[in-house]
Amino acid sequence: MSFTIAIDGPAAAGKGTISKALASHFSLAHLDTGLLYRAVGAQVLVGANPLVAAKSLHPETLEASTLRSPEVALAASKVAVLADVRNELLVLQRSFARRPGGAVLDGRDIGTVICPEAEVKLFVTASAVVRAGRRYEELRRIGTVISTEQVLADVLARDARDTGRAIAPMVPAEDAVVIDTSDLAIEEAVAEAIVIVQKAREL
């Protein structure tokens, strides 16, 4: 039996952490769909054709630690507006979502485009300033030298691209539950998400 949890939201809102926690708590497979676009973007940076790169991806072989640089993030947001790339990855994501045993997918258009039939839809968000602070700390820990002002500018620019694109813009699904993590500890946000999913599983 399939049970799909779709989690959307902007960068550094906490959706990845919540998604992994839900997958672990409910014993579900997990896919960070942003890594698909980052993987395509990383290949484009070294000269690959975006569509060819998309066709070569396998979710189980993605290595997150190699795809977290600001350069790859920028490349990912640019390939994410390409219709042929999105269509190629759409099939892959939908197949993953309905796998036996269930799955958690996080991204920016999971509940609206990839899995509109998902049993649970969450939209995880936070203020841009809070998210920029979190992203700055992530980058600092891996040795990236960048100013807080630049990180905030990058976050705002990414938000504008994600919400303003003509294809699959980042918006909450009409039936998504919004979790604002601006003033929540991650444990509180995860606990709130677990309650929402548990109620859905009991229906």
VMD Tcl script that draws the C-alpha trace (Angstrom):
set ca {
  {0.00 0.00 0.00}
  {1.33 3.45 -0.94}
  {1.18 6.44 1.38}
  {2.71 9.65 0.10}
  {3.73 12.67 2.15}
  {4.37 15.78 0.02}
  {6.40 18.55 1.66}
  {7.02 21.87 -0.05}
  {8.57 25.15 0.96}
  {11.42 27.60 0.34}
  {15.12 27.06 0.99}
  {16.25 26.60 4.61}
  {12.72 26.51 6.02}
  {13.32 23.10 7.57}
  {11.45 20.90 5.13}
  {14.42 18.63 4.56}
  {14.94 17.97 8.25}
  {11.23 17.43 8.80}
  {11.02 15.12 5.79}
  {13.87 12.94 6.99}
  {12.38 12.80 10.49}
  {8.97 11.76 9.15}
  {10.52 9.13 6.89}
  {12.42 7.69 9.85}
  {9.46 7.86 12.25}
  {7.00 6.18 9.88}
  {9.53 3.91 8.10}
  {9.02 5.48 4.68}
  {11.42 6.05 1.79}
  {12.63 9.64 1.40}
  {13.54 11.74 -1.62}
  {14.88 15.28 -1.48}
  {13.75 16.27 -4.96}
  {15.91 19.37 -4.86}
  {18.91 17.06 -5.08}
  {17.68 15.92 -8.49}
  {17.89 19.48 -9.80}
  {21.16 20.07 -7.99}
  {22.60 16.94 -9.59}
  {21.50 18.15 -13.01}
  {22.88 21.62 -12.27}
  {26.21 20.18 -11.13}
  {26.56 18.26 -14.39}
  {25.63 21.36 -16.42}
  {28.41 23.29 -14.66}
  {30.94 20.85 -16.13}
  {29.45 21.02 -19.62}
  {26.65 18.46 -19.71}
  {23.40 18.97 -21.59}
  {20.60 19.53 -19.01}
  {18.20 16.98 -20.51}
  {20.88 14.33 -20.92}
  {21.89 14.90 -17.30}
  {18.27 14.55 -16.15}
  {17.85 11.27 -18.02}
  {20.90 9.79 -16.28}
  {19.79 10.36 -12.68}
  {19.01 7.66 -10.14}
  {17.53 8.86 -6.80}
  {19.23 6.14 -4.78}
  {22.71 7.22 -5.90}
  {22.52 10.93 -5.09}
  {25.12 12.16 -2.62}
  {23.89 15.30 -0.86}
  {27.26 16.36 0.52}
  {28.64 16.99 -2.96}
  {25.72 19.13 -4.09}
  {25.42 21.83 -1.41}
  {27.61 24.62 -2.80}
  {26.08 28.02 -3.70}
  {27.24 27.52 -7.30}
  {25.36 24.25 -7.63}
  {22.29 25.77 -5.97}
  {22.28 28.58 -8.52}
  {22.69 26.16 -11.41}
  {19.87 24.01 -10.00}
  {17.44 26.93 -9.89}
  {18.28 27.74 -13.51}
  {17.75 24.22 -14.87}
  {14.56 23.95 -12.80}
  {12.81 26.38 -15.16}
  {13.48 24.15 -18.20}
  {10.29 22.35 -19.23}
  {12.01 19.30 -20.73}
  {14.11 18.78 -17.61}
  {11.07 19.13 -15.34}
  {9.07 16.67 -17.45}
  {11.88 14.11 -17.32}
  {12.20 14.37 -13.56}
  {8.42 14.38 -13.10}
  {8.16 10.75 -14.17}
  {11.00 9.74 -11.85}
  {9.50 11.54 -8.86}
  {6.00 10.16 -9.34}
  {7.34 6.65 -9.58}
  {9.25 7.13 -6.34}
  {6.23 8.66 -4.61}
  {3.92 5.69 -5.21}
  {6.40 2.95 -4.37}
  {5.10 0.14 -2.15}
  {5.41 0.99 1.51}
  {5.07 4.73 1.00}
  {7.37 7.70 0.59}
  {8.15 11.23 1.72}
  {9.13 13.73 -0.96}
  {10.22 17.29 -0.32}
  {10.67 20.07 -2.83}
  {8.79 23.06 -4.17}
  {5.98 21.61 -6.29}
  {5.34 18.19 -4.74}
  {1.82 18.83 -3.47}
  {0.77 20.94 -6.45}
  {2.32 19.14 -9.43}
  {4.23 15.97 -8.60}
  {1.82 14.36 -6.14}
  {-1.48 16.26 -6.05}
  {-3.07 13.03 -4.77}
  {-0.70 12.74 -1.78}
  {-2.34 11.64 1.44}
  {-0.55 14.40 3.40}
  {0.61 17.77 2.10}
  {2.70 20.15 4.17}
  {4.09 23.57 3.29}
  {7.03 24.39 5.54}
  {8.11 28.02 5.60}
  {9.91 30.67 7.66}
  {10.85 34.31 7.25}
  {13.58 35.12 4.74}
  {15.83 36.55 7.48}
  {15.53 33.41 9.59}
  {16.17 31.17 6.61}
  {19.19 33.19 5.52}
  {20.64 32.88 9.00}
  {20.24 29.12 8.91}
  {21.76 28.83 5.46}
  {24.69 31.04 6.48}
  {25.46 28.72 9.40}
  {25.25 25.67 7.10}
  {27.70 27.22 4.67}
  {30.01 28.40 7.44}
  {30.21 24.88 8.88}
  {31.42 23.47 5.56}
  {33.99 26.23 5.16}
  {32.24 28.45 2.61}
  {33.34 32.08 2.91}
  {30.33 34.32 2.28}
  {28.70 37.31 3.96}
  {25.33 37.20 5.69}
  {24.16 39.95 3.34}
  {25.03 37.85 0.30}
  {23.26 34.81 1.72}
  {20.10 36.85 2.33}
  {20.28 38.27 -1.20}
  {20.68 34.74 -2.57}
  {17.69 33.49 -0.54}
  {15.48 36.35 -1.76}
  {16.58 35.83 -5.36}
  {15.89 32.11 -5.13}
  {12.45 32.79 -3.65}
  {11.67 35.15 -6.52}
  {12.71 32.57 -9.13}
  {10.79 29.75 -7.44}
  {7.56 31.67 -6.92}
  {7.69 33.62 -10.18}
  {8.46 30.89 -12.69}
  {5.75 30.10 -15.22}
  {6.15 26.34 -14.82}
  {5.24 24.80 -11.45}
  {5.77 27.87 -9.25}
  {6.33 27.31 -5.54}
  {2.98 27.85 -3.83}
  {1.18 25.93 -1.09}
  {-1.30 23.36 -2.35}
  {-4.86 24.41 -1.53}
  {-5.19 21.53 0.95}
  {-1.67 21.78 2.42}
  {-1.10 22.35 6.11}
  {1.30 25.28 6.61}
  {4.01 24.96 9.26}
  {5.91 28.19 9.96}
  {9.22 27.33 11.61}
  {10.39 30.91 12.17}
  {9.89 30.65 15.93}
  {9.95 26.87 16.33}
  {12.76 24.63 17.47}
  {13.26 21.81 14.99}
  {11.96 19.31 17.56}
  {8.73 21.29 17.84}
  {8.29 21.47 14.08}
  {8.90 17.73 13.69}
  {6.46 16.93 16.49}
  {3.79 19.07 14.83}
  {4.35 17.31 11.51}
  {4.18 13.86 13.11}
  {0.80 14.65 14.64}
  {-0.55 15.78 11.26}
  {0.66 12.64 9.50}
  {-0.54 10.32 12.26}
  {-4.05 11.76 12.04}
  {-4.07 11.21 8.28}
  {-2.91 7.60 8.65}
  {-5.75 6.93 11.07}
  {-8.45 8.05 8.65}
}
mol new
graphics top color blue
foreach p $ca { graphics top sphere $p radius 0.5 }
foreach p [lrange $ca 0 end-1] q [lrange $ca 1 end] { graphics top cylinder $p $q radius 0.2 }
display resetview
